[in-house]
Amino acid sequence: MRRRTLGRSAVALPQLCLGAMRFDPQRLTVTEGSRLIAAAHARGVDAWHSSAEYETHEHFCASLRAFRRDHPGARVVHLSKIAAPHFEDPGFDPRILRERVEAQLRALDTERLDVVQWLARSKPIEDARRLADLAAMGDTLADTVRGLQREGKV
C-alpha cells in the first residue's frame, strides 16, 4: 500500500488505518480480532488507531498481542488518542500526559507511539476558556512532548 509522510516528520503512514473502537468482545473473539488484523496487514494496512478511552481497548490489545504472537516481526504503526487534560482533570499536568502515554505503551506492548492524537478536554465545554487554556499550556505541552520524543516514546 502506498504510504504518505506525515507533515515534516519521519513517520510514513499507509493511506488506510484500522480503528480499534469497534473491537467489541461480544461480536469478535480475540482470535477473530487477530485474524482481522492479519487480513488488514496482509493488504498493507499496518497502522492501528486506538484509545484507552474506548470500552473495547483491552480487547483490541489482546487481539493485537495474538496477532504479534502469530506474526512476529510484523510492522505495526500506532496512532493513539490521548486526552490530557481529560474532562475531570483540573488542567494540564505534564505528569498526567506522560502517565497516559506510558500506560498506552504498556497496553499496546510497544516502545513507541508513532502518532499521538492529543486532546485537551474540559468541563464546561466553552471555546473561549479552552482557547485560553491551550495558550497557557503551550510551552509546557511542547516541552513534555519533546521529552517523550527524546526518550523514543512518541
Sequence and secondary structure as in RCSB ss.txt:
>XXXX:A:sequence
MRRRTLGRSAVALPQLCLGAMRFDPQRLTVTEGSRLIAAAHARGVDAWHSSAEYETHEHFCASLRAFRRDHPGAR
VVHLSKIAAPHFEDPGFDPRILRERVEAQLRALDTERLDVVQWLARSKPIEDARRLADLAAMGDTLADTVRGLQR
EGKV
>XXXX:A:secstr
  EEE TTSS EEES  EE TT  TTT  HHHHHHHHHHHHHTT  EEEEETTSTTHHHHHHHHHHHHHHSTT  
 EEEEEEESS TTSSS  HHHHHHHHHHHHHHHT S  SEEEEE   SS  HHHHHHHHHHHHHHHHHHHHHHHH
TT  
